[in-house]
Amino acid sequence: MQITTVGELEELLGSPMPRAVTKERDTLCHTDREWLALSPFVLVATSDAAGNCDVSPKGDPPGFTHVVDERTIAIPERPGNRRADGFHNILSNPHVGLIFLVPGRRETLRINGRARLLTDAPWFDALVVEGHRPALALVVDIDTIFFHCQKAFMRSKLWKPETWTPEALPTHANLVKSVQETPETVEELEVYYADANYGRRLYT
């Protein structure tokens, strides 16, 4: 049976605990700032004006997210594949959802707000990493902030190395070759994506 109404959904799932309802805030507190200072990774969810969605990972040294003030944060953009799917979405629909991770911690910090793209601001110098000053930053005006519970990470055992099986999947070069036509051979792609080679282009 397909759920089609809010009433059906609430009847199935029940009502949230009061603590789950009241945990939303609209300004950064000290603990939020501590979390951001230790987080090296964020997922950025966007959608365009028609509702087509995208989620993009962003990563940098811990603390890469700059706190502008208690209602505003900025995420620097680093060199990538230049698709900029999320940025295209933001130009037509500024609403974003962010999930910040701290390795080893099972909670996540969630921030929802409205985003804009800036190419310069007085605090851009604070975004420099390995001599790289970002060409732009994703600035988010915060609507809601809250910590999400641990259950998803407990169920998935995400941070338990004994459950990791990365070798069960093909190498990245083989993944690329299996889903798209490329002029490069697998061997050439293996060289291109090797850490020693690929890692040199993280900030250039």
Protein Blocks (a to p, Z undefined) as FASTA:
>chain_A
ZZfbfklmmmmnopadfklmmmpccbdcfklmmmmmmpcbdcdddddfkopacddddddd
ehkaccfblmbccddddddehnommmmmmmmombdcdddddehiabdcdddddddddfbd
fklmmmpgghiacfbdcddddfbdcdddfklmmmnommlmklpcfklpccfklmmmmmoc
cfbdfklmmmmmpmklmmmmmmZZ
